[in-house]
């Protein structure tokens, strides 16, 4: 699975939207609702982000 800007992942406790995708880091937003604008912005390395979404499901794009 390739990471893309704008993807929304559903984890056990929250939804994660990729806001900014760079070569070595990922800027994302943690949200309670999949299509909400409210959420906390965070930044992790790609490796840490992949660990965060391990076991999560990708919501259908489009």
PDB file of N, CA, C, O and CB in Angstrom:
ATOM      1  N   UNK A   1       0.851  -1.187   0.000  1.00  0.00           N
ATOM      2  CA  UNK A   1       0.000   0.000   0.000  1.00  0.00           C
ATOM      3  C   UNK A   1       0.886   1.236   0.000  1.00  0.00           C
ATOM      4  O   UNK A   1       1.801   1.360   0.814  1.00  0.00           O
ATOM      5  CB  UNK A   1      -0.963   0.006   1.226  1.00  0.00           C
ATOM      6  N   UNK A   2       0.609   2.132  -0.906  1.00  0.00           N
ATOM      7  CA  UNK A   2       1.362   3.364  -1.003  1.00  0.00           C
ATOM      8  C   UNK A   2       0.639   4.493  -0.279  1.00  0.00           C
ATOM      9  O   UNK A   2      -0.567   4.673  -0.443  1.00  0.00           O
ATOM     10  CB  UNK A   2       1.596   3.730  -2.465  1.00  0.00           C
ATOM     11  N   UNK A   3       1.377   5.246   0.514  1.00  0.00           N
ATOM     12  CA  UNK A   3       0.791   6.383   1.213  1.00  0.00           C
ATOM     13  C   UNK A   3       0.591   7.532   0.233  1.00  0.00           C
ATOM     14  O   UNK A   3       1.441   7.793  -0.618  1.00  0.00           O
ATOM     15  CB  UNK A   3       1.684   6.825   2.399  1.00  0.00           C
ATOM     16  N   UNK A   4      -0.554   8.220   0.365  1.00  0.00           N
ATOM     17  CA  UNK A   4      -0.855   9.375  -0.473  1.00  0.00           C
ATOM     18  C   UNK A   4      -1.458  10.463   0.400  1.00  0.00           C
ATOM     19  O   UNK A   4      -2.134  10.180   1.389  1.00  0.00           O
ATOM     20  CB  UNK A   4      -1.819   8.995  -1.637  1.00  0.00           C
ATOM     21  N   UNK A   5      -1.208  11.691   0.028  1.00  0.00           N
ATOM     22  CA  UNK A   5      -1.794  12.817   0.739  1.00  0.00           C
ATOM     23  C   UNK A   5      -3.315  12.773   0.601  1.00  0.00           C
ATOM     24  O   UNK A   5      -3.834  12.555  -0.493  1.00  0.00           O
ATOM     25  CB  UNK A   5      -1.232  14.159   0.205  1.00  0.00           C
ATOM     26  N   UNK A   6      -4.019  12.976   1.697  1.00  0.00           N
ATOM     27  CA  UNK A   6      -5.475  12.976   1.677  1.00  0.00           C
ATOM     28  C   UNK A   6      -6.104  11.655   2.092  1.00  0.00           C
ATOM     29  O   UNK A   6      -7.317  11.587   2.289  1.00  0.00           O
ATOM     30  CB  UNK A   6      -5.946  13.330   0.320  1.00  0.00           C
ATOM     31  N   UNK A   7      -5.297  10.599   2.229  1.00  0.00           N
ATOM     32  CA  UNK A   7      -5.842   9.315   2.651  1.00  0.00           C
ATOM     33  C   UNK A   7      -6.380   9.409   4.077  1.00  0.00           C
ATOM     34  O   UNK A   7      -5.853  10.153   4.904  1.00  0.00           O
ATOM     35  CB  UNK A   7      -4.771   8.215   2.552  1.00  0.00           C
ATOM     36  N   UNK A   8      -7.435   8.644   4.350  1.00  0.00           N
ATOM     37  CA  UNK A   8      -8.007   8.580   5.694  1.00  0.00           C
ATOM     38  C   UNK A   8      -7.945   7.133   6.153  1.00  0.00           C
ATOM     39  O   UNK A   8      -8.449   6.233   5.481  1.00  0.00           O
ATOM     40  CB  UNK A   8      -9.481   9.124   5.724  1.00  0.00           C
ATOM     41  N   UNK A   9      -7.320   6.919   7.309  1.00  0.00           N
ATOM     42  CA  UNK A   9      -7.163   5.598   7.890  1.00  0.00           C
ATOM     43  C   UNK A   9      -8.002   5.509   9.150  1.00  0.00           C
ATOM     44  O   UNK A   9      -8.043   6.459   9.931  1.00  0.00           O
ATOM     45  CB  UNK A   9      -5.680   5.295   8.193  1.00  0.00           C
ATOM     46  N   UNK A  10      -8.674   4.379   9.365  1.00  0.00           N
ATOM     47  CA  UNK A  10      -9.476   4.160  10.564  1.00  0.00           C
ATOM     48  C   UNK A  10      -8.706   3.223  11.488  1.00  0.00           C
ATOM     49  O   UNK A  10      -8.478   2.059  11.160  1.00  0.00           O
ATOM     50  CB  UNK A  10     -10.885   3.571  10.210  1.00  0.00           C
ATOM     51  N   UNK A  11      -8.303   3.750  12.660  1.00  0.00           N
ATOM     52  CA  UNK A  11      -7.656   2.930  13.677  1.00  0.00           C
ATOM     53  C   UNK A  11      -8.708   2.529  14.699  1.00  0.00           C
ATOM     54  O   UNK A  11      -9.880   2.873  14.546  1.00  0.00           O
ATOM     55  CB  UNK A  11      -6.469   3.690  14.356  1.00  0.00           C
ATOM     56  N   UNK A  12      -8.310   1.815  15.726  1.00  0.00           N
ATOM     57  CA  UNK A  12      -9.256   1.381  16.751  1.00  0.00           C
ATOM     58  C   UNK A  12      -9.909   2.552  17.472  1.00  0.00           C
ATOM     59  O   UNK A  12     -11.088   2.487  17.818  1.00  0.00           O
ATOM     60  CB  UNK A  12      -8.559   0.494  17.752  1.00  0.00           C
ATOM     61  N   UNK A  13      -9.148   3.626  17.704  1.00  0.00           N
ATOM     62  CA  UNK A  13      -9.650   4.722  18.530  1.00  0.00           C
ATOM     63  C   UNK A  13      -9.943   6.020  17.783  1.00  0.00           C
ATOM     64  O   UNK A  13     -10.627   6.890  18.323  1.00  0.00           O
ATOM     65  CB  UNK A  13      -8.675   5.002  19.597  1.00  0.00           C
ATOM     66  N   UNK A  14      -9.446   6.173  16.558  1.00  0.00           N
ATOM     67  CA  UNK A  14      -9.611   7.453  15.864  1.00  0.00           C
ATOM     68  C   UNK A  14      -9.443   7.278  14.358  1.00  0.00           C
ATOM     69  O   UNK A  14      -9.136   6.192  13.865  1.00  0.00           O
ATOM     70  CB  UNK A  14      -8.602   8.487  16.394  1.00  0.00           C
ATOM     71  N   UNK A  15      -9.652   8.376  13.650  1.00  0.00           N
ATOM     72  CA  UNK A  15      -9.387   8.433  12.216  1.00  0.00           C
ATOM     73  C   UNK A  15      -8.120   9.264  12.017  1.00  0.00           C
ATOM     74  O   UNK A  15      -7.889  10.234  12.739  1.00  0.00           O
ATOM     75  CB  UNK A  15     -10.610   9.045  11.423  1.00  0.00           C
ATOM     76  N   UNK A  16      -7.312   8.885  11.048  1.00  0.00           N
ATOM     77  CA  UNK A  16      -6.052   9.568  10.762  1.00  0.00           C
ATOM     78  C   UNK A  16      -6.077  10.010   9.310  1.00  0.00           C
ATOM     79  O   UNK A  16      -6.233   9.182   8.413  1.00  0.00           O
ATOM     80  CB  UNK A  16      -4.819   8.647  11.051  1.00  0.00           C
ATOM     81  N   UNK A  17      -5.925  11.316   9.068  1.00  0.00           N
ATOM     82  CA  UNK A  17      -5.878  11.844   7.697  1.00  0.00           C
ATOM     83  C   UNK A  17      -4.478  12.368   7.415  1.00  0.00           C
ATOM     84  O   UNK A  17      -3.931  13.146   8.196  1.00  0.00           O
ATOM     85  CB  UNK A  17      -6.939  12.971   7.487  1.00  0.00           C
ATOM     86  N   UNK A  18      -3.894  11.937   6.290  1.00  0.00           N
ATOM     87  CA  UNK A  18      -2.564  12.404   5.896  1.00  0.00           C
ATOM     88  C   UNK A  18      -2.719  13.806   5.303  1.00  0.00           C
ATOM     89  O   UNK A  18      -3.410  13.999   4.303  1.00  0.00           O
ATOM     90  CB  UNK A  18      -1.885  11.418   4.864  1.00  0.00           C
ATOM     91  N   UNK A  19      -2.069  14.770   5.935  1.00  0.00           N
ATOM     92  CA  UNK A  19      -2.170  16.160   5.512  1.00  0.00           C
ATOM     93  C   UNK A  19      -0.966  16.560   4.666  1.00  0.00           C
ATOM     94  O   UNK A  19      -1.115  17.226   3.641  1.00  0.00           O
ATOM     95  CB  UNK A  19      -2.291  17.080   6.729  1.00  0.00           C
ATOM     96  N   UNK A  20       0.226  16.154   5.096  1.00  0.00           N
ATOM     97  CA  UNK A  20       1.444  16.513   4.375  1.00  0.00           C
ATOM     98  C   UNK A  20       2.354  15.298   4.320  1.00  0.00           C
ATOM     99  O   UNK A  20       2.716  14.735   5.352  1.00  0.00           O
ATOM    100  CB  UNK A  20       2.165  17.717   5.049  1.00  0.00           C
ATOM    101  N   UNK A  21       2.719  14.901   3.118  1.00  0.00           N
ATOM    102  CA  UNK A  21       3.559  13.725   2.928  1.00  0.00           C
ATOM    103  C   UNK A  21       4.891  14.160   2.344  1.00  0.00           C
ATOM    104  O   UNK A  21       4.945  14.744   1.262  1.00  0.00           O
ATOM    105  CB  UNK A  21       2.866  12.682   2.010  1.00  0.00           C
ATOM    106  N   UNK A  22       5.964  13.871   3.069  1.00  0.00           N
ATOM    107  CA  UNK A  22       7.309  14.207   2.612  1.00  0.00           C
ATOM    108  C   UNK A  22       8.114  12.922   2.486  1.00  0.00           C
ATOM    109  O   UNK A  22       7.614  11.833   2.766  1.00  0.00           O
ATOM    110  CB  UNK A  22       8.006  15.209   3.586  1.00  0.00           C
ATOM    111  N   UNK A  23       9.345  13.059   2.070  1.00  0.00           N
ATOM    112  CA  UNK A  23      10.176  11.878   1.824  1.00  0.00           C
ATOM    113  C   UNK A  23      10.395  11.064   3.093  1.00  0.00           C
ATOM    114  O   UNK A  23      10.311   9.836   3.059  1.00  0.00           O
ATOM    115  CB  UNK A  23      11.518  12.294   1.242  1.00  0.00           C
ATOM    116  N   UNK A  24      10.675  11.728   4.208  1.00  0.00           N
ATOM    117  CA  UNK A  24      10.987  11.008   5.442  1.00  0.00           C
ATOM    118  C   UNK A  24       9.995  11.251   6.570  1.00  0.00           C
ATOM    119  O   UNK A  24      10.131  10.650   7.636  1.00  0.00           O
ATOM    120  CB  UNK A  24      12.350  11.387   5.906  1.00  0.00           C
ATOM    121  N   UNK A  25       9.013  12.103   6.376  1.00  0.00           N
ATOM    122  CA  UNK A  25       8.066  12.393   7.454  1.00  0.00           C
ATOM    123  C   UNK A  25       6.644  12.519   6.921  1.00  0.00           C
ATOM    124  O   UNK A  25       6.411  12.717   5.729  1.00  0.00           O
ATOM    125  CB  UNK A  25       8.466  13.677   8.183  1.00  0.00           C
ATOM    126  N   UNK A  26       5.710  12.396   7.850  1.00  0.00           N
ATOM    127  CA  UNK A  26       4.295  12.483   7.522  1.00  0.00           C
ATOM    128  C   UNK A  26       3.629  13.439   8.504  1.00  0.00           C
ATOM    129  O   UNK A  26       3.743  13.275   9.719  1.00  0.00           O
ATOM    130  CB  UNK A  26       3.618  11.077   7.559  1.00  0.00           C
ATOM    131  N   UNK A  27       2.934  14.438   7.968  1.00  0.00           N
ATOM    132  CA  UNK A  27       2.100  15.315   8.776  1.00  0.00           C
ATOM    133  C   UNK A  27       0.683  14.793   8.688  1.00  0.00           C
ATOM    134  O   UNK A  27       0.177  14.546   7.593  1.00  0.00           O
ATOM    135  CB  UNK A  27       2.193  16.805   8.305  1.00  0.00           C
ATOM    136  N   UNK A  28       0.035  14.622   9.831  1.00  0.00           N
ATOM    137  CA  UNK A  28      -1.303  14.040   9.823  1.00  0.00           C
ATOM    138  C   UNK A  28      -2.177  14.689  10.876  1.00  0.00           C
ATOM    139  O   UNK A  28      -1.701  15.434  11.733  1.00  0.00           O
ATOM    140  CB  UNK A  28      -1.236  12.533  10.051  1.00  0.00           C
ATOM    141  N   UNK A  29      -3.466  14.392  10.796  1.00  0.00           N
ATOM    142  CA  UNK A  29      -4.451  14.919  11.723  1.00  0.00           C
ATOM    143  C   UNK A  29      -5.200  13.758  12.342  1.00  0.00           C
ATOM    144  O   UNK A  29      -5.697  12.890  11.625  1.00  0.00           O
ATOM    145  CB  UNK A  29      -5.423  15.894  11.019  1.00  0.00           C
ATOM    146  N   UNK A  30      -5.289  13.729  13.672  1.00  0.00           N
ATOM    147  CA  UNK A  30      -6.062  12.713  14.397  1.00  0.00           C
ATOM    148  C   UNK A  30      -7.453  13.287  14.643  1.00  0.00           C
ATOM    149  O   UNK A  30      -7.588  14.381  15.192  1.00  0.00           O
ATOM    150  CB  UNK A  30      -5.360  12.304  15.759  1.00  0.00           C
ATOM    151  N   UNK A  31      -8.497  12.545  14.232  1.00  0.00           N
ATOM    152  CA  UNK A  31      -9.870  13.044  14.335  1.00  0.00           C
ATOM    153  C   UNK A  31     -10.776  11.977  14.939  1.00  0.00           C
ATOM    154  O   UNK A  31     -10.517  10.780  14.809  1.00  0.00           O
ATOM    155  CB  UNK A  31     -10.399  13.475  12.949  1.00  0.00           C
ATOM    156  N   UNK A  32     -11.840  12.424  15.598  1.00  0.00           N
ATOM    157  CA  UNK A  32     -12.828  11.501  16.146  1.00  0.00           C
ATOM    158  C   UNK A  32     -13.802  11.052  15.066  1.00  0.00           C
ATOM    159  O   UNK A  32     -14.314   9.934  15.119  1.00  0.00           O
ATOM    160  CB  UNK A  32     -13.587  12.153  17.305  1.00  0.00           C
ATOM    161  N   UNK A  33     -14.067  11.929  14.070  1.00  0.00           N
ATOM    162  CA  UNK A  33     -14.991  11.632  12.972  1.00  0.00           C
ATOM    163  C   UNK A  33     -14.213  11.686  11.660  1.00  0.00           C
ATOM    164  O   UNK A  33     -13.330  12.530  11.504  1.00  0.00           O
ATOM    165  CB  UNK A  33     -16.197  12.639  12.952  1.00  0.00           C
ATOM    166  N   UNK A  34     -14.522  10.809  10.728  1.00  0.00           N
ATOM    167  CA  UNK A  34     -13.764  10.697   9.479  1.00  0.00           C
ATOM    168  C   UNK A  34     -13.801  11.966   8.631  1.00  0.00           C
ATOM    169  O   UNK A  34     -12.814  12.293   7.973  1.00  0.00           O
ATOM    170  CB  UNK A  34     -14.292   9.545   8.670  1.00  0.00           C
ATOM    171  N   UNK A  35     -14.910  12.676   8.637  1.00  0.00           N
ATOM    172  CA  UNK A  35     -15.037  13.833   7.750  1.00  0.00           C
ATOM    173  C   UNK A  35     -15.118  15.151   8.517  1.00  0.00           C
ATOM    174  O   UNK A  35     -15.579  16.161   7.985  1.00  0.00           O
ATOM    175  CB  UNK A  35     -16.263  13.679   6.875  1.00  0.00           C
ATOM    176  N   UNK A  36     -14.671  15.131   9.754  1.00  0.00           N
ATOM    177  CA  UNK A  36     -14.647  16.327  10.589  1.00  0.00           C
ATOM    178  C   UNK A  36     -13.412  17.157  10.262  1.00  0.00           C
ATOM    179  O   UNK A  36     -12.391  16.614   9.841  1.00  0.00           O
ATOM    180  CB  UNK A  36     -14.670  15.952  12.090  1.00  0.00           C
ATOM    181  N   UNK A  37     -13.501  18.442  10.449  1.00  0.00           N
ATOM    182  CA  UNK A  37     -12.347  19.319  10.265  1.00  0.00           C
ATOM    183  C   UNK A  37     -11.584  19.499  11.582  1.00  0.00           C
ATOM    184  O   UNK A  37     -10.466  20.014  11.587  1.00  0.00           O
ATOM    185  CB  UNK A  37     -12.797  20.687   9.718  1.00  0.00           C
ATOM    186  N   UNK A  38     -12.189  19.073  12.696  1.00  0.00           N
ATOM    187  CA  UNK A  38     -11.561  19.214  14.010  1.00  0.00           C
ATOM    188  C   UNK A  38     -10.598  18.071  14.253  1.00  0.00           C
ATOM    189  O   UNK A  38     -10.915  16.910  13.995  1.00  0.00           O
ATOM    190  CB  UNK A  38     -12.620  19.264  15.122  1.00  0.00           C
ATOM    191  N   UNK A  39      -9.414  18.409  14.753  1.00  0.00           N
ATOM    192  CA  UNK A  39      -8.440  17.373  15.051  1.00  0.00           C
ATOM    193  C   UNK A  39      -7.101  17.980  15.395  1.00  0.00           C
ATOM    194  O   UNK A  39      -6.857  19.165  15.167  1.00  0.00           O
ATOM    195  CB  UNK A  39      -8.297  16.419  13.882  1.00  0.00           C
ATOM    196  N   UNK A  40      -6.238  17.152  15.945  1.00  0.00           N
ATOM    197  CA  UNK A  40      -4.914  17.602  16.348  1.00  0.00           C
ATOM    198  C   UNK A  40      -3.901  17.266  15.256  1.00  0.00           C
ATOM    199  O   UNK A  40      -3.818  16.125  14.801  1.00  0.00           O
ATOM    200  CB  UNK A  40      -4.502  16.957  17.692  1.00  0.00           C
ATOM    201  N   UNK A  41      -3.134  18.269  14.842  1.00  0.00           N
ATOM    202  CA  UNK A  41      -2.083  18.058  13.851  1.00  0.00           C
ATOM    203  C   UNK A  41      -0.853  17.486  14.546  1.00  0.00           C
ATOM    204  O   UNK A  41      -0.467  17.939  15.624  1.00  0.00           O
ATOM    205  CB  UNK A  41      -1.736  19.382  13.111  1.00  0.00           C
ATOM    206  N   UNK A  42      -0.244  16.483  13.914  1.00  0.00           N
ATOM    207  CA  UNK A  42       0.959  15.863  14.455  1.00  0.00           C
ATOM    208  C   UNK A  42       1.918  15.549  13.326  1.00  0.00           C
ATOM    209  O   UNK A  42       1.529  15.536  12.158  1.00  0.00           O
ATOM    210  CB  UNK A  42       0.617  14.587  15.247  1.00  0.00           C
ATOM    211  N   UNK A  43       3.175  15.294  13.672  1.00  0.00           N
ATOM    212  CA  UNK A  43       4.218  14.985  12.689  1.00  0.00           C
ATOM    213  C   UNK A  43       5.013  13.791  13.202  1.00  0.00           C
ATOM    214  O   UNK A  43       5.436  13.780  14.358  1.00  0.00           O
ATOM    215  CB  UNK A  43       5.158  16.222  12.435  1.00  0.00           C
ATOM    216  N   UNK A  44       5.218  12.792  12.357  1.00  0.00           N
ATOM    217  CA  UNK A  44       6.022  11.619  12.687  1.00  0.00           C
ATOM    218  C   UNK A  44       6.891  11.249  11.494  1.00  0.00           C
ATOM    219  O   UNK A  44       6.649  11.691  10.370  1.00  0.00           O
ATOM    220  CB  UNK A  44       5.122  10.427  13.098  1.00  0.00           C
ATOM    221  N   UNK A  45       7.909  10.429  11.756  1.00  0.00           N
ATOM    222  CA  UNK A  45       8.670   9.883  10.640  1.00  0.00           C
ATOM    223  C   UNK A  45       7.777   8.859   9.934  1.00  0.00           C
ATOM    224  O   UNK A  45       6.808   8.375  10.518  1.00  0.00           O
ATOM    225  CB  UNK A  45      10.027   9.232  11.125  1.00  0.00           C
ATOM    226  N   UNK A  46       8.098   8.533   8.692  1.00  0.00           N
ATOM    227  CA  UNK A  46       7.292   7.558   7.949  1.00  0.00           C
ATOM    228  C   UNK A  46       7.259   6.216   8.676  1.00  0.00           C
ATOM    229  O   UNK A  46       6.220   5.556   8.714  1.00  0.00           O
ATOM    230  CB  UNK A  46       7.846   7.375   6.522  1.00  0.00           C
ATOM    231  N   UNK A  47       8.385   5.811   9.250  1.00  0.00           N
ATOM    232  CA  UNK A  47       8.455   4.535   9.946  1.00  0.00           C
ATOM    233  C   UNK A  47       7.514   4.522  11.151  1.00  0.00           C
ATOM    234  O   UNK A  47       6.782   3.554  11.357  1.00  0.00           O
ATOM    235  CB  UNK A  47       9.896   4.247  10.390  1.00  0.00           C
ATOM    236  N   UNK A  48       7.531   5.593  11.945  1.00  0.00           N
ATOM    237  CA  UNK A  48       6.647   5.679  13.106  1.00  0.00           C
ATOM    238  C   UNK A  48       5.184   5.758  12.678  1.00  0.00           C
ATOM    239  O   UNK A  48       4.314   5.181  13.331  1.00  0.00           O
ATOM    240  CB  UNK A  48       7.011   6.896  13.964  1.00  0.00           C
ATOM    241  N   UNK A  49       4.909   6.470  11.581  1.00  0.00           N
ATOM    242  CA  UNK A  49       3.536   6.585  11.090  1.00  0.00           C
ATOM    243  C   UNK A  49       3.012   5.224  10.641  1.00  0.00           C
ATOM    244  O   UNK A  49       1.862   4.881  10.916  1.00  0.00           O
ATOM    245  CB  UNK A  49       3.458   7.596   9.929  1.00  0.00           C
ATOM    246  N   UNK A  50       3.843   4.451   9.958  1.00  0.00           N
ATOM    247  CA  UNK A  50       3.420   3.118   9.515  1.00  0.00           C
ATOM    248  C   UNK A  50       3.133   2.211  10.701  1.00  0.00           C
ATOM    249  O   UNK A  50       2.236   1.371  10.636  1.00  0.00           O
ATOM    250  CB  UNK A  50       4.490   2.485   8.622  1.00  0.00           C
ATOM    251  N   UNK A  51       3.880   2.371  11.774  1.00  0.00           N
ATOM    252  CA  UNK A  51       3.595   1.620  12.997  1.00  0.00           C
ATOM    253  C   UNK A  51       2.262   2.053  13.595  1.00  0.00           C
ATOM    254  O   UNK A  51       1.514   1.226  14.117  1.00  0.00           O
ATOM    255  CB  UNK A  51       4.724   1.811  14.023  1.00  0.00           C
ATOM    256  N   UNK A  52       1.964   3.348  13.520  1.00  0.00           N
ATOM    257  CA  UNK A  52       0.704   3.882  14.055  1.00  0.00           C
ATOM    258  C   UNK A  52      -0.500   3.297  13.313  1.00  0.00           C
ATOM    259  O   UNK A  52      -1.504   2.951  13.935  1.00  0.00           O
ATOM    260  CB  UNK A  52       0.688   5.421  13.956  1.00  0.00           C
ATOM    261  N   UNK A  53      -0.401   3.187  11.995  1.00  0.00           N
ATOM    262  CA  UNK A  53      -1.565   2.712  11.215  1.00  0.00           C
ATOM    263  C   UNK A  53      -1.525   1.205  10.965  1.00  0.00           C
ATOM    264  O   UNK A  53      -2.354   0.683  10.219  1.00  0.00           O
ATOM    265  CB  UNK A  53      -1.632   3.445   9.873  1.00  0.00           C
ATOM    266  N   UNK A  54      -0.578   0.502  11.578  1.00  0.00           N
ATOM    267  CA  UNK A  54      -0.541  -0.957  11.420  1.00  0.00           C
ATOM    268  C   UNK A  54      -1.835  -1.552  11.957  1.00  0.00           C
ATOM    269  O   UNK A  54      -2.206  -1.300  13.103  1.00  0.00           O
ATOM    270  CB  UNK A  54       0.691  -1.572  12.152  1.00  0.00           C
ATOM    271  N   UNK A  55      -2.507  -2.323  11.155  1.00  0.00           N
ATOM    272  CA  UNK A  55      -3.790  -2.907  11.543  1.00  0.00           C
ATOM    273  C   UNK A  55      -4.982  -2.015  11.258  1.00  0.00           C
ATOM    274  O   UNK A  55      -6.125  -2.423  11.465  1.00  0.00           O
ATOM    275  CB  UNK A  55      -3.770  -3.240  12.990  1.00  0.00           C
ATOM    276  N   UNK A  56      -4.731  -0.796  10.785  1.00  0.00           N
ATOM    277  CA  UNK A  56      -5.816   0.138  10.460  1.00  0.00           C
ATOM    278  C   UNK A  56      -6.335  -0.176   9.060  1.00  0.00           C
ATOM    279  O   UNK A  56      -5.678  -0.853   8.271  1.00  0.00           O
ATOM    280  CB  UNK A  56      -5.330   1.625  10.551  1.00  0.00           C
ATOM    281  N   UNK A  57      -7.526   0.330   8.777  1.00  0.00           N
ATOM    282  CA  UNK A  57      -8.103   0.120   7.448  1.00  0.00           C
ATOM    283  C   UNK A  57      -8.211   1.446   6.714  1.00  0.00           C
ATOM    284  O   UNK A  57      -8.542   2.475   7.303  1.00  0.00           O
ATOM    285  CB  UNK A  57      -9.491  -0.554   7.549  1.00  0.00           C
ATOM    286  N   UNK A  58      -7.929   1.405   5.435  1.00  0.00           N
ATOM    287  CA  UNK A  58      -8.014   2.585   4.584  1.00  0.00           C
ATOM    288  C   UNK A  58      -9.450   2.772   4.141  1.00  0.00           C
ATOM    289  O   UNK A  58     -10.063   1.842   3.617  1.00  0.00           O
ATOM    290  CB  UNK A  58      -7.075   2.464   3.362  1.00  0.00           C
ATOM    291  N   UNK A  59      -9.997   3.970   4.346  1.00  0.00           N
ATOM    292  CA  UNK A  59     -11.339   4.262   3.855  1.00  0.00           C
ATOM    293  C   UNK A  59     -11.268   4.445   2.355  1.00  0.00           C
ATOM    294  O   UNK A  59     -10.250   4.909   1.842  1.00  0.00           O
ATOM    295  CB  UNK A  59     -11.937   5.523   4.543  1.00  0.00           C
ATOM    296  N   UNK A  60     -12.316   4.095   1.645  1.00  0.00           N
ATOM    297  CA  UNK A  60     -12.342   4.196   0.195  1.00  0.00           C
ATOM    298  C   UNK A  60     -12.137   5.639  -0.249  1.00  0.00           C
ATOM    299  O   UNK A  60     -12.765   6.556   0.281  1.00  0.00           O
ATOM    300  CB  UNK A  60     -13.661   3.652  -0.354  1.00  0.00           C
ATOM    301  N   UNK A  61     -11.263   5.830  -1.215  1.00  0.00           N
ATOM    302  CA  UNK A  61     -11.017   7.160  -1.752  1.00  0.00           C
ATOM    303  C   UNK A  61     -12.030   7.464  -2.842  1.00  0.00           C
ATOM    304  O   UNK A  61     -12.486   6.583  -3.570  1.00  0.00           O
ATOM    305  CB  UNK A  61      -9.579   7.278  -2.297  1.00  0.00           C
ATOM    306  N   UNK A  62     -12.367   8.761  -2.926  1.00  0.00           N
ATOM    307  CA  UNK A  62     -13.271   9.169  -3.993  1.00  0.00           C
ATOM    308  C   UNK A  62     -14.622   9.236  -3.496  1.00  0.00           C
ATOM    309  O   UNK A  62     -15.540   9.564  -4.246  1.00  0.00           O
ATOM    310  CB  UNK A  62     -13.215   8.264  -5.153  1.00  0.00           C
TER     311      UNK A  62
END
